[in-house]
């Protein structure tokens, strides 16, 4: 997916775990976090909340598989957070559209995304 994001003009940083993602974010604050609900070492929701503590304006896209369909506890935990949730399998075009939507929301909230990541 990182290659597809880059081909579409997005600057991309990758991480193999939640802990590594937080380290990367501390050095290069992201505009949008795209993560799988079953990320290694730290689940995606915990990662998203911790990342928002470090980078409050970061937008979040959670990808969830059939085995991890949202339940009431999941829905309650992310309610009001503005997280985008996509069910797998996710077509790259759908994921890109979601990322661009999150970047538009970020811009509308007064925090401009890098010019190479903006799409009109």
C-alpha distances in whole Angstrom, upper triangle without the diagonal:
4,5,5,6,9,10,11,13,11,12,10,11,10,13,14,16,17,20,18,16,19,21,18,18,22,22,19,19,16,17,14,13,10,11,12,16,17,15,17,21,20,20,17,20,22,19,19,23,23,21,23,26,25,23,25,23,19,18,16,14,14,13,15,16,19,21,21,22,23,27,30,29,25,26,29,27,25,27,28,25,23,20,17,17,15,16,14,13,11,10,7,11,12,9,10,13,14,12,15,17,17,18,21,22,22,24,26,27,28,25,24,20,20,21,17,15,18,18,22
4,5,5,6,9,10,11,9,9,6,8,8,11,13,15,17,19,16,14,18,18,15,16,19,19,16,17,14,15,13,12,10,12,14,17,18,16,18,21,20,20,18,21,22,19,19,22,22,19,22,24,23,21,23,22,18,17,16,14,16,15,18,19,23,24,23,25,26,29,31,31,27,28,30,28,25,28,28,25,23,20,18,19,17,19,17,16,14,14,10,13,15,12,11,15,15,13,15,18,17,17,20,22,21,22,25,26,26,23,22,18,17,18,15,13,17,17,21
4,5,5,6,9,10,9,10,9,11,11,14,16,19,20,22,19,18,21,21,18,19,23,21,18,20,17,18,16,16,14,15,17,21,21,19,21,24,24,24,21,24,26,23,23,26,26,23,25,28,26,24,26,25,21,20,19,18,19,18,21,22,25,27,26,27,29,32,35,34,30,31,34,32,29,31,31,28,26,23,21,21,20,21,19,18,16,14,11,13,15,13,12,16,17,15,16,19,19,19,22,24,23,24,27,28,28,25,23,20,18,19,15,14,17,17,21
4,5,5,6,9,9,11,10,13,13,16,18,20,22,24,21,19,23,23,20,21,24,23,20,20,17,17,15,15,13,15,17,20,21,20,22,25,25,24,21,24,26,23,22,26,26,24,25,28,27,24,26,24,21,19,18,16,18,16,19,20,23,26,25,26,27,31,33,33,29,29,32,31,28,30,30,27,24,22,19,20,17,19,17,16,13,11,8,9,12,10,9,12,14,12,14,17,17,17,19,22,21,23,25,27,27,25,22,19,18,18,14,13,15,15,18
4,5,5,7,5,8,7,10,11,15,17,19,20,22,20,17,20,21,17,17,21,20,17,17,14,13,12,13,11,14,16,19,21,19,22,24,24,23,20,22,24,21,20,23,24,21,22,25,24,21,23,20,17,16,16,14,16,15,19,21,24,26,25,25,26,30,32,31,28,28,30,28,25,27,27,24,22,19,17,18,16,19,17,17,14,13,9,10,12,9,7,11,12,10,11,14,14,13,16,18,18,19,22,23,23,21,19,15,14,15,11,10,12,13,16
4,5,5,5,6,7,10,12,15,18,20,21,23,20,18,21,21,17,18,21,19,16,17,14,14,14,15,14,16,19,22,24,22,24,26,26,25,22,25,26,23,22,26,25,22,24,27,24,22,24,22,19,18,18,17,19,19,22,24,27,29,28,29,30,33,35,35,31,31,34,32,28,31,30,27,25,22,21,22,20,22,21,20,17,16,12,13,16,13,11,14,15,13,13,17,17,15,18,21,20,20,23,25,24,21,19,15,14,14,10,9,13,13,17
4,6,7,10,10,14,15,19,21,24,25,27,24,22,24,25,21,22,25,23,20,21,18,17,17,18,16,19,21,25,26,24,26,29,29,28,25,28,29,26,25,29,29,26,27,30,28,25,27,25,22,21,21,19,21,21,24,25,28,30,30,30,31,35,37,37,33,33,36,34,31,33,32,29,27,24,22,23,21,23,22,21,18,15,12,12,15,14,11,14,16,14,14,18,18,17,19,22,22,22,25,26,26,24,21,17,16,15,11,11,13,13,16
4,6,9,11,14,16,20,22,24,25,27,24,22,24,25,21,21,24,23,20,20,17,15,15,16,15,18,21,24,26,24,27,30,29,28,24,26,28,25,24,27,28,24,25,28,27,24,25,22,20,18,19,17,20,19,23,25,28,30,29,29,30,33,35,35,31,31,34,32,29,30,30,27,24,22,20,21,19,22,21,20,17,14,11,10,13,12,8,11,13,11,11,14,15,14,16,19,19,19,21,23,23,21,18,15,14,13,9,8,10,9,13
4,7,9,13,16,19,22,24,24,26,24,21,23,23,20,19,22,21,17,17,15,14,14,16,16,19,22,25,27,25,27,30,29,28,25,27,28,25,24,27,27,23,24,27,25,22,24,21,18,18,19,18,21,21,25,27,30,32,31,31,31,35,37,36,32,32,34,32,29,31,30,27,24,22,21,22,21,24,23,23,19,18,14,14,16,14,11,13,15,12,11,15,15,13,15,18,17,17,20,22,21,19,16,12,10,9,6,6,8,9,12
4,6,10,12,16,19,21,21,23,20,17,19,20,16,16,19,17,14,14,11,10,10,12,12,16,19,22,24,22,24,26,25,25,21,23,25,21,20,23,23,19,20,23,21,18,20,18,15,15,15,15,18,18,22,24,28,30,28,29,29,32,34,33,29,29,31,29,26,28,27,24,21,19,18,20,19,22,22,21,18,17,13,14,15,13,10,12,13,10,10,13,13,11,14,16,15,15,19,20,20,17,14,10,9,9,6,5,8,10,13
4,7,10,14,17,19,19,20,18,15,17,17,13,13,16,14,11,11,9,10,10,12,13,16,19,22,24,21,23,25,24,24,21,23,24,20,19,22,22,18,19,22,19,17,19,17,14,15,16,16,19,19,23,25,29,31,29,30,30,33,34,33,30,30,32,29,26,28,27,24,22,20,20,21,21,24,23,23,20,20,16,17,18,15,13,15,16,12,13,16,15,12,16,18,16,16,20,20,20,17,14,11,9,10,7,7,10,13,16
4,7,10,13,15,16,17,14,12,14,15,11,11,14,13,10,11,9,10,10,10,10,13,16,19,20,17,19,21,20,21,18,20,21,17,17,20,19,16,18,21,18,16,19,17,14,14,14,14,16,17,21,23,26,28,26,27,27,31,32,31,27,28,30,27,25,27,27,23,21,19,18,20,19,22,21,21,18,18,15,16,17,14,13,16,15,12,14,17,15,14,17,19,17,18,22,22,22,18,17,13,12,14,11,10,13,15,19
4,7,11,12,13,14,11,9,11,11,7,9,12,11,8,10,8,11,11,10,10,12,15,18,19,16,17,18,18,19,16,19,19,15,15,19,17,14,17,19,16,15,18,17,14,15,14,15,16,17,20,23,26,27,25,27,27,30,32,30,27,28,29,26,24,27,27,23,22,19,19,20,20,22,22,22,20,20,17,19,20,16,15,19,18,14,16,19,17,16,20,21,18,20,24,23,23,19,18,15,14,16,14,13,17,19,23
4,7,9,11,12,9,7,11,11,8,10,13,12,11,12,11,13,12,10,10,10,12,16,16,12,13,15,15,16,14,17,17,14,15,18,17,14,17,19,17,16,19,19,15,16,15,14,15,15,18,20,24,24,23,25,25,28,30,28,25,26,28,25,23,26,27,23,22,19,19,19,19,21,19,20,18,19,17,19,20,16,16,19,18,15,18,20,18,18,22,22,21,23,26,25,26,22,21,18,17,20,17,16,19,21,25
4,6,7,8,6,5,9,9,7,10,12,13,12,13,12,15,14,11,11,10,12,14,14,10,10,12,12,14,12,16,15,12,14,17,15,13,17,18,16,16,19,20,16,17,15,15,15,15,18,19,23,23,21,24,24,27,29,27,24,26,27,24,22,26,26,23,23,20,20,20,20,21,20,21,20,21,19,22,22,18,19,22,20,18,21,23,20,20,24,24,22,25,28,27,27,24,24,21,20,23,21,19,23,25,28
4,7,8,6,7,11,11,11,13,15,16,16,17,16,19,17,13,12,10,11,13,12,8,7,10,11,12,12,16,15,12,15,18,16,15,19,20,19,19,22,23,19,19,17,17,16,16,17,18,22,21,20,23,24,26,28,26,23,26,27,24,23,27,28,24,24,21,21,20,20,21,19,20,20,21,20,23,23,19,21,24,22,20,23,25,23,23,27,27,25,28,31,30,31,27,27,24,24,27,24,22,26,28,31
4,5,5,6,9,10,11,12,14,16,16,16,16,18,16,13,12,10,10,12,10,6,5,6,7,9,10,13,12,9,12,15,13,13,16,18,17,18,20,21,18,18,16,16,15,15,16,18,21,20,18,21,22,24,26,23,21,23,25,21,21,24,25,22,23,19,20,19,20,20,19,21,21,23,22,25,24,20,22,25,22,20,24,25,22,23,27,26,25,28,30,29,30,27,27,24,25,28,26,24,27,29,32
4,5,5,6,9,10,10,12,15,15,14,14,17,15,11,12,9,10,11,10,7,7,6,5,7,8,10,9,6,9,11,9,9,13,14,13,15,17,18,15,16,14,14,13,14,16,18,21,20,18,20,20,22,24,21,18,21,22,18,18,21,22,19,20,17,18,18,19,20,20,21,21,23,22,25,24,20,22,24,21,19,23,24,21,22,25,24,22,26,28,26,27,24,25,23,24,27,25,23,26,28,31
4,5,5,6,9,10,11,13,14,14,15,18,17,14,15,13,14,15,14,10,9,8,7,10,11,13,11,8,11,13,10,10,14,14,13,15,17,19,17,18,16,18,17,18,20,22,25,24,21,24,24,25,27,24,21,24,24,21,20,24,25,21,22,20,21,21,23,24,24,25,25,27,25,28,27,23,25,27,24,22,25,26,23,24,27,26,24,27,30,28,28,25,26,24,24,28,27,25,28,30,33
4,5,5,6,9,10,11,12,13,13,17,16,13,14,13,14,16,15,11,10,10,10,13,13,15,13,10,13,15,12,11,15,16,14,15,18,19,17,18,17,18,17,18,20,22,26,25,23,26,25,28,29,26,24,26,27,23,22,26,26,23,23,21,22,22,23,24,23,25,24,26,24,27,26,22,23,26,24,21,24,26,23,23,27,26,24,27,29,28,28,25,25,22,22,26,24,22,26,28,32
4,5,5,6,9,10,10,10,10,13,12,9,11,10,12,14,14,10,11,11,10,12,11,13,12,8,10,12,10,8,12,13,11,12,15,16,13,14,13,14,14,16,18,20,24,24,21,24,23,26,27,25,22,23,24,21,20,23,23,19,20,17,18,19,20,22,21,23,21,23,21,24,23,19,20,22,20,18,21,22,19,19,23,22,20,23,25,24,24,21,22,19,19,23,21,19,22,25,28
4,5,5,6,9,10,9,10,13,13,11,13,12,15,16,16,13,13,12,11,13,12,13,11,8,9,11,8,6,10,10,8,10,13,15,12,14,14,16,16,18,20,23,26,26,23,25,24,26,27,24,22,23,24,20,19,22,22,19,20,17,19,20,22,24,24,26,24,26,24,26,25,22,22,24,22,19,22,23,20,20,23,22,20,23,25,23,23,20,21,19,20,23,23,21,23,26,29
4,5,5,7,9,10,11,15,15,13,15,15,18,19,19,15,15,14,13,16,15,17,15,11,13,14,11,10,13,13,10,12,15,17,15,17,17,19,19,21,23,26,29,29,26,28,28,30,31,28,25,27,28,24,23,26,26,22,23,21,23,24,25,27,27,28,27,28,26,28,28,24,24,27,24,22,24,25,22,22,25,25,22,24,27,25,25,22,22,20,20,24,23,21,25,28,31
4,5,5,6,8,9,13,13,11,13,14,17,19,19,15,16,16,15,17,15,17,16,12,14,15,13,10,14,14,11,12,15,16,13,16,15,17,18,20,23,25,29,29,26,28,28,30,31,29,26,27,28,25,23,26,26,22,22,20,21,22,23,26,25,26,25,26,23,25,25,22,21,24,22,19,21,23,20,19,23,23,20,22,25,24,23,20,20,17,17,20,19,18,21,24,28
4,5,5,5,6,10,10,9,12,13,16,18,19,16,17,17,15,16,14,16,15,11,11,13,11,7,10,11,8,8,11,12,10,13,13,15,17,19,22,25,28,28,26,27,26,29,29,27,24,25,26,22,21,23,23,19,19,17,19,21,22,25,25,26,24,26,23,25,24,21,20,22,20,17,19,21,17,17,20,20,17,19,22,20,20,16,17,15,15,19,18,17,19,22,26
4,6,6,9,12,14,13,16,17,20,21,22,19,19,18,17,19,17,18,16,13,13,14,11,9,11,11,7,8,12,13,12,15,16,19,20,22,25,28,32,31,29,30,29,31,32,29,26,28,28,24,23,25,24,21,21,20,22,24,26,28,28,30,28,29,27,29,28,24,24,26,24,21,22,24,20,19,23,22,19,21,24,21,21,17,18,17,17,21,20,19,22,25,28
4,6,9,13,15,14,17,18,21,23,24,20,21,20,19,21,20,21,19,16,16,18,15,12,14,14,11,11,15,15,14,17,18,20,22,24,27,30,33,33,31,33,32,34,35,32,29,31,31,27,26,28,27,24,24,23,24,26,27,30,30,31,29,30,27,28,28,25,24,26,24,21,23,24,21,20,23,23,20,21,25,23,22,18,18,16,16,19,19,18,21,25,28
4,6,10,12,12,15,16,20,22,23,20,21,21,20,21,19,20,19,16,16,17,15,12,14,15,11,10,14,13,12,14,16,18,20,22,25,28,32,32,30,31,30,33,34,32,28,29,30,27,24,27,26,22,22,20,22,24,25,27,28,28,26,27,24,25,25,22,20,23,21,18,19,21,18,16,20,20,17,18,21,20,19,15,15,13,12,15,15,14,17,21,24
4,7,9,10,13,15,19,20,22,19,21,21,19,20,17,18,17,14,13,14,13,9,10,12,8,6,10,9,8,11,13,15,18,20,24,27,30,31,28,29,28,30,31,29,26,26,27,24,21,24,22,18,18,17,19,21,23,26,26,27,25,26,23,24,24,20,19,21,19,16,17,18,15,14,17,17,13,15,18,17,16,12,13,11,11,15,15,14,16,19,22
4,5,7,10,12,16,18,20,17,19,20,18,18,15,16,16,13,12,14,13,9,10,13,10,8,10,9,6,8,10,12,15,17,21,24,27,28,25,26,25,28,29,27,24,24,25,22,19,22,20,17,16,15,16,18,19,22,23,24,21,22,20,20,20,16,16,17,15,12,14,15,12,11,14,14,11,13,17,15,15,12,12,9,10,13,13,11,14,17,20
4,7,10,13,17,19,21,19,22,23,20,20,16,17,18,15,12,14,15,11,11,14,12,9,10,7,5,6,9,11,14,17,20,24,27,28,26,26,25,27,28,27,23,23,24,22,19,20,19,15,14,13,14,16,18,21,22,23,20,21,18,19,18,15,14,15,13,9,11,12,9,7,11,11,8,10,13,12,12,9,9,6,8,12,12,9,11,14,17
4,6,10,13,15,18,16,19,20,18,17,13,14,15,13,10,13,14,10,10,14,13,10,11,9,5,5,6,7,11,13,17,20,23,25,22,22,21,24,25,24,20,20,22,19,16,18,17,14,12,10,10,13,14,18,19,20,17,18,16,16,15,12,11,13,10,7,9,10,7,7,11,11,9,12,14,14,15,12,12,9,11,14,14,10,12,14,17
4,6,10,12,14,12,15,17,14,13,10,11,12,9,8,11,12,9,10,13,12,10,12,11,7,6,5,6,8,11,14,17,21,22,19,20,19,22,23,22,18,19,20,17,15,17,17,13,12,10,10,12,13,16,17,18,16,17,15,17,15,12,12,14,11,9,12,13,10,11,14,14,12,15,18,17,18,15,16,13,14,17,16,13,15,17,20
4,7,10,12,11,14,16,14,13,9,11,13,11,9,13,14,12,13,16,16,14,15,14,10,9,6,5,6,8,11,14,18,19,16,17,17,20,22,21,17,18,20,18,15,18,18,15,13,10,9,10,10,13,13,14,12,14,12,14,13,9,10,12,10,8,12,13,11,12,15,15,15,18,20,19,21,18,18,15,17,19,18,14,16,18,21
4,6,8,7,10,13,11,9,6,9,11,9,9,12,13,12,14,17,16,16,17,16,13,11,8,6,5,6,9,12,15,16,14,15,15,18,20,19,15,17,19,16,14,18,19,15,15,11,11,10,10,12,12,14,12,15,14,16,15,11,13,15,13,12,15,16,14,16,19,18,18,21,23,22,24,21,22,19,20,23,21,18,20,21,24
4,5,5,9,12,11,8,6,9,12,10,11,14,15,14,16,19,19,19,20,20,16,14,11,9,6,5,6,8,12,12,10,12,13,16,19,18,14,16,18,16,15,18,20,17,16,13,12,10,10,10,9,11,11,14,14,17,15,12,15,17,14,14,18,18,16,19,22,21,21,24,26,25,27,25,25,22,24,26,24,21,23,24,27
4,6,9,11,9,6,5,7,10,9,10,13,14,14,16,19,20,19,20,20,17,15,11,10,6,6,5,8,11,10,8,10,10,13,15,14,11,13,15,13,12,16,18,15,16,12,12,10,10,10,10,13,13,17,17,20,17,15,18,19,16,16,20,20,18,21,23,22,22,26,27,26,28,26,27,24,26,29,27,24,26,27,29
4,6,9,8,6,6,9,11,11,12,15,16,16,18,20,21,21,22,23,20,18,15,13,10,9,8,9,11,10,8,11,12,15,18,16,13,16,18,16,15,19,21,19,19,16,16,13,13,13,12,14,15,18,19,22,20,17,20,22,19,19,23,23,21,24,27,25,25,29,30,29,31,29,30,27,28,31,29,26,28,29,32
4,7,6,5,6,9,10,9,11,14,14,14,17,18,19,19,21,21,18,17,14,13,10,10,10,12,15,14,12,15,16,18,20,18,15,18,20,17,17,20,22,19,20,16,16,15,15,15,14,16,16,19,19,22,20,17,20,22,19,19,22,23,21,23,26,25,24,28,29,28,30,27,28,25,26,29,27,24,27,28,31
4,6,7,9,12,11,10,13,16,15,15,19,20,20,21,23,24,21,20,17,16,14,14,14,15,17,16,15,18,19,21,23,21,18,21,23,20,19,23,25,22,23,20,20,18,19,18,17,19,20,22,22,25,24,21,23,26,23,22,26,26,24,26,29,28,27,31,32,31,33,30,30,28,28,31,29,27,30,31,35
4,7,10,12,10,10,13,15,13,15,18,18,19,20,22,24,21,21,18,18,16,16,16,17,20,18,16,20,20,21,23,20,18,21,22,19,19,23,25,22,24,20,22,20,21,21,21,22,23,26,25,28,27,24,26,28,25,24,28,28,26,27,31,29,28,31,33,32,33,30,31,29,30,33,31,29,32,33,37
4,6,8,6,6,10,11,10,12,15,15,16,18,19,21,18,18,15,16,13,14,15,16,19,17,15,18,17,19,20,17,15,18,19,15,16,20,21,18,20,17,19,17,19,19,19,21,22,25,24,27,25,22,24,26,23,22,26,26,23,25,28,26,25,29,30,28,30,27,29,27,28,31,30,27,30,31,34
4,6,6,6,9,10,11,12,14,16,17,18,19,20,17,17,13,13,10,11,11,13,16,14,11,14,13,15,17,14,12,15,16,13,13,17,19,16,18,14,16,14,16,16,16,19,19,22,22,25,23,20,22,24,21,20,24,24,21,23,26,24,24,27,29,27,29,27,28,26,28,31,29,26,28,30,33
4,5,5,6,9,10,10,12,14,15,15,16,17,14,13,10,10,7,9,10,12,15,15,12,14,13,15,17,14,11,13,15,12,11,15,16,13,14,11,12,11,13,14,15,17,17,20,19,22,19,16,19,20,17,16,20,20,17,19,22,21,20,24,25,23,26,23,25,22,24,27,26,23,25,26,29
4,5,5,6,9,10,11,12,14,15,14,16,13,13,9,10,8,11,11,14,17,16,12,13,12,13,14,12,9,11,12,8,8,12,13,11,12,9,12,11,13,15,16,19,19,22,22,23,21,18,20,21,18,17,21,20,17,20,22,20,19,23,24,22,24,23,24,23,25,28,27,24,26,27,30
4,5,5,6,8,10,11,13,14,14,16,14,14,12,13,11,14,14,17,20,18,15,17,15,16,17,14,11,14,14,10,10,14,15,13,15,12,15,15,17,18,20,22,22,25,25,26,24,21,23,24,21,20,23,23,19,22,24,22,21,25,26,23,25,23,25,24,26,29,29,26,27,29,32
4,6,5,6,8,10,11,12,13,14,12,12,10,11,10,13,14,17,20,19,16,18,17,19,19,17,14,16,16,13,12,16,17,13,15,12,14,14,17,18,19,21,20,23,22,24,22,19,21,22,19,18,21,21,18,19,22,20,19,23,24,22,24,21,23,21,23,26,25,22,25,27,30
4,6,5,6,9,10,10,10,11,9,9,7,9,9,12,14,17,20,20,17,18,16,18,18,16,13,14,15,11,10,13,13,10,11,9,11,12,15,17,18,21,19,22,21,23,21,17,19,20,16,15,18,18,14,16,19,17,16,19,21,19,20,18,20,18,21,24,24,20,22,24,27
4,5,5,6,9,10,9,12,10,11,9,12,12,15,17,20,23,22,19,19,17,18,18,15,13,14,14,10,9,12,12,9,12,10,14,15,18,20,22,24,23,26,25,26,24,21,22,23,19,18,21,20,16,18,21,18,17,20,21,19,21,19,21,20,23,26,26,23,24,27,29
4,5,5,7,9,9,12,11,13,12,14,14,17,19,22,25,24,21,22,20,21,21,18,16,18,17,14,13,16,16,13,15,14,17,18,20,22,24,26,25,27,26,28,26,23,24,25,21,20,23,22,19,20,23,20,18,22,23,20,22,19,22,20,22,26,26,23,25,28,30
4,5,5,6,7,10,8,10,9,12,13,16,19,22,25,25,22,23,21,23,23,20,18,19,19,15,14,17,16,13,14,12,15,17,19,22,23,25,23,25,24,25,24,20,21,22,19,17,19,19,16,17,20,18,15,19,20,18,19,16,18,17,19,22,22,20,22,24,27
4,5,5,4,7,6,8,9,12,14,17,19,23,26,26,23,23,21,22,22,20,17,18,17,14,12,15,13,10,11,11,14,16,19,22,24,26,24,26,25,26,24,21,21,22,18,17,19,18,14,15,18,15,13,17,18,15,16,14,17,16,18,22,22,20,21,24,26
4,6,6,9,9,12,13,16,17,21,22,26,29,28,25,26,23,24,24,21,19,20,19,16,15,17,15,12,15,14,18,20,23,25,27,29,27,30,28,29,27,24,25,26,22,20,22,22,18,19,21,19,16,19,20,17,18,16,19,19,21,24,25,23,24,27,29
4,6,9,9,12,13,17,18,21,24,27,30,30,27,28,26,27,27,24,22,23,22,19,17,20,18,15,17,16,19,21,24,26,28,30,28,30,28,29,28,24,24,25,22,20,22,22,18,18,21,19,16,19,21,18,18,15,17,17,18,22,23,21,23,26,28
4,6,6,9,11,15,17,20,23,26,29,30,26,27,25,27,27,25,22,22,22,19,17,19,17,14,14,14,17,19,22,25,26,28,26,28,25,26,25,22,21,22,20,17,18,19,15,14,17,15,12,15,17,14,14,12,14,13,15,19,20,17,19,22,24
4,6,8,11,14,16,20,23,26,29,30,26,26,24,26,25,23,21,20,20,17,15,16,14,11,12,13,16,18,21,25,26,28,26,28,26,27,25,22,22,22,19,17,18,18,14,14,16,14,11,14,15,12,13,11,13,14,16,20,21,19,19,22,24
4,6,10,13,16,20,22,26,29,30,27,26,24,26,26,24,22,21,21,18,16,17,14,11,11,12,14,17,20,24,26,27,25,26,24,24,22,20,19,19,16,14,15,14,11,11,12,10,7,10,11,9,9,7,10,10,13,17,18,15,16,19,20
4,7,10,13,16,19,23,26,27,24,24,22,24,24,23,20,20,20,18,15,16,15,11,10,10,12,15,17,21,22,24,21,23,21,21,20,17,16,17,14,12,13,13,9,9,12,10,8,11,13,11,12,9,11,10,13,16,17,14,15,17,20
4,7,10,13,17,20,23,24,21,21,19,22,22,21,18,17,18,16,13,14,13,9,8,7,8,11,14,17,19,21,18,20,18,18,16,14,14,14,11,9,11,10,6,8,10,8,7,11,12,11,13,11,12,11,14,16,17,13,14,16,18
4,6,10,13,16,20,21,17,17,16,19,19,18,15,15,16,14,11,13,12,9,8,5,6,8,11,14,16,18,16,18,16,17,15,12,13,13,10,9,12,11,8,10,13,11,11,14,15,14,17,15,16,14,16,19,19,15,16,18,20
4,7,10,13,16,18,15,15,14,17,19,18,14,14,17,15,12,14,14,11,9,6,5,6,7,11,12,14,12,14,13,14,12,9,11,11,8,7,11,10,8,11,14,13,13,16,17,17,19,17,18,16,18,20,19,16,17,18,20
4,6,10,13,14,11,12,11,14,16,15,12,12,15,13,10,13,14,12,11,7,6,5,6,9,10,12,11,14,14,16,13,10,13,14,10,11,14,14,12,15,17,16,16,20,21,20,23,21,22,19,22,24,23,19,20,21,24
4,7,10,12,10,10,11,15,17,17,13,14,17,16,13,16,18,15,14,10,9,6,5,6,6,9,8,11,12,14,11,9,13,14,11,12,15,15,14,17,19,19,19,23,24,23,26,24,24,22,23,25,24,20,22,22,25
4,7,8,6,7,8,12,15,15,11,13,16,15,13,16,18,17,16,12,11,7,6,5,6,8,9,13,14,17,14,12,16,17,14,15,19,18,17,21,23,22,23,26,27,26,29,27,28,25,27,29,28,24,25,26,28
4,5,5,7,10,13,16,17,14,15,19,18,17,19,22,20,20,16,14,11,9,6,5,7,9,13,15,18,15,14,18,19,17,18,22,21,21,24,26,25,26,29,30,30,33,31,31,29,30,32,30,27,28,28,30
4,5,6,9,12,16,17,14,16,19,19,18,20,23,22,22,18,17,13,11,7,7,9,12,15,18,20,17,17,21,21,19,21,24,24,23,27,28,28,29,32,32,32,35,34,34,32,34,35,33,30,31,31,33
4,6,9,11,15,15,13,16,19,18,18,21,24,23,23,20,18,15,13,10,10,12,15,18,20,23,20,19,23,24,22,23,27,26,25,29,31,29,30,34,34,34,37,35,36,33,35,37,35,32,33,33,36
4,6,9,12,12,10,12,15,15,15,17,20,19,19,16,15,12,12,9,10,12,14,18,20,22,19,18,22,23,20,21,25,24,23,26,28,27,27,31,31,31,34,32,33,31,33,35,34,30,31,31,34
4,6,10,11,9,10,14,14,14,15,19,18,18,15,14,10,10,8,10,12,14,18,20,22,18,18,21,22,19,21,24,23,22,25,27,25,27,30,30,30,33,32,33,31,33,35,34,30,31,31,33
4,7,8,6,6,10,10,10,12,15,15,15,13,13,9,11,10,12,15,16,20,22,23,19,18,22,22,19,20,24,22,21,24,26,23,25,28,28,27,31,30,31,29,32,34,33,30,30,30,32
4,6,5,6,9,10,11,12,16,16,17,15,16,13,14,13,16,19,20,23,25,26,23,22,26,25,22,24,27,25,24,27,28,26,27,31,30,29,33,32,34,32,35,37,37,33,34,34,35
4,5,5,6,9,10,10,14,15,17,16,16,14,17,16,19,22,23,26,28,29,25,24,27,27,23,25,28,25,24,28,29,26,27,31,30,28,32,31,34,33,36,38,38,34,34,35,36
4,5,5,6,9,10,14,14,16,15,17,15,17,17,20,23,23,27,28,29,26,25,28,27,24,25,28,26,24,27,29,26,27,30,30,28,31,30,33,32,35,37,37,33,34,35,37
4,5,5,6,8,12,12,14,12,13,11,14,14,17,19,20,23,25,26,22,21,24,24,20,21,24,22,21,24,25,23,24,27,27,25,29,28,30,29,31,34,33,30,31,31,33
4,5,5,6,10,10,12,10,12,10,13,14,17,20,20,23,24,25,22,20,23,23,19,21,23,21,19,23,24,21,22,26,25,24,27,26,29,28,31,33,33,29,30,30,31
4,6,5,9,10,12,12,14,13,17,18,21,24,23,27,28,28,25,24,26,25,22,23,25,23,21,24,25,22,23,26,25,24,27,27,29,29,32,34,35,31,31,32,33
4,6,9,9,11,11,13,13,16,17,20,23,23,26,27,28,24,22,25,25,21,22,24,22,20,23,24,21,21,25,25,23,26,25,27,27,30,33,33,29,30,31,33
4,6,5,8,7,10,10,14,15,18,21,20,23,24,24,21,19,22,21,17,18,21,18,16,19,20,17,18,22,21,19,22,22,24,23,26,29,29,26,26,27,29
4,6,7,8,11,11,15,17,20,23,22,25,26,26,22,21,23,22,18,19,21,19,17,20,20,17,18,22,20,19,22,22,24,24,28,30,31,27,27,28,29
4,6,8,11,13,16,19,22,25,23,26,26,26,22,21,23,21,18,18,20,17,15,18,18,14,15,19,17,15,19,19,22,22,26,28,29,25,25,26,27
4,5,9,11,15,18,21,23,21,24,24,24,21,19,20,19,16,16,18,15,13,15,16,13,13,17,16,14,17,17,19,19,23,25,26,22,22,24,25
4,6,9,13,16,19,21,19,21,21,21,18,16,17,16,12,13,14,12,9,12,13,10,11,14,13,12,15,15,17,17,20,23,23,20,19,20,22
4,6,10,13,16,18,16,19,18,19,15,13,15,14,11,11,14,12,9,12,14,11,12,16,16,15,18,17,18,17,20,23,23,19,19,20,22
4,7,10,13,15,13,15,15,15,12,10,12,11,8,9,12,10,8,12,13,11,13,16,16,16,19,18,19,17,20,22,22,18,18,18,20
4,7,10,12,11,14,14,15,12,10,13,13,9,11,14,12,11,15,16,15,16,20,20,20,23,22,22,21,23,25,24,20,21,21,23
4,7,9,7,10,11,12,9,8,11,11,9,11,14,13,13,16,18,17,18,21,22,22,25,24,24,22,24,25,24,20,21,21,23
4,6,6,10,12,14,11,10,14,14,12,14,17,17,17,20,21,21,22,25,26,26,29,27,28,25,27,29,27,24,24,24,26
3,5,8,11,13,11,10,14,15,13,15,18,18,18,21,23,23,24,27,28,28,31,29,29,26,28,29,27,24,25,24,27
4,7,9,12,10,10,14,15,14,16,19,19,20,22,24,24,26,28,29,30,32,30,30,27,28,29,27,24,25,24,27
4,6,8,6,6,10,11,11,12,15,15,16,19,20,21,22,25,26,27,29,27,27,24,25,26,24,20,21,20,23
4,5,5,6,9,10,11,13,14,15,17,19,20,21,23,25,26,27,29,28,27,24,24,25,22,19,20,19,21
4,5,5,6,8,10,10,12,14,15,16,18,20,21,22,24,26,27,25,24,21,21,21,19,16,17,16,19
4,5,5,6,9,10,10,12,14,15,16,18,20,21,22,24,26,24,23,20,21,20,18,15,16,14,16
4,5,5,6,9,10,11,12,14,15,17,18,20,21,23,25,23,22,20,21,21,19,16,16,15,17
4,5,5,6,9,10,11,12,14,15,17,19,20,21,23,21,20,17,19,19,17,14,15,14,17
4,5,5,6,9,10,11,12,14,15,17,18,20,21,20,18,15,16,16,14,11,12,11,13
4,5,5,6,9,10,11,12,14,15,16,18,20,19,18,15,17,17,15,12,12,10,12
4,5,5,6,9,10,11,12,14,15,17,19,18,17,15,17,17,17,13,13,12,14
4,5,5,6,9,10,11,12,14,15,17,15,14,12,13,14,13,10,10,10,13
4,5,5,6,9,10,11,12,14,16,14,13,10,12,12,12,8,7,7,9
4,5,5,6,9,10,10,12,15,14,13,12,14,15,15,11,10,9,11
4,5,5,6,9,10,11,13,11,11,10,13,14,15,11,10,11,13
4,5,5,6,9,10,11,9,8,6,9,11,11,8,7,9,11
4,5,5,6,9,10,10,9,8,12,12,13,10,8,9,9
4,5,5,6,9,9,10,10,14,15,16,13,11,12,13
4,5,5,7,6,7,7,11,13,15,12,11,13,14
4,5,5,5,5,6,10,11,13,11,9,11,12
4,5,7,8,10,14,15,17,15,12,13,13
4,6,8,11,14,16,19,16,14,16,16
4,6,9,13,14,17,16,14,16,16
4,7,10,12,15,13,12,15,16
4,7,8,11,10,9,12,13
4,6,8,7,7,10,12
4,6,5,7,10,13
4,5,5,8,11
4,6,8,11
4,7,10
4,7
4
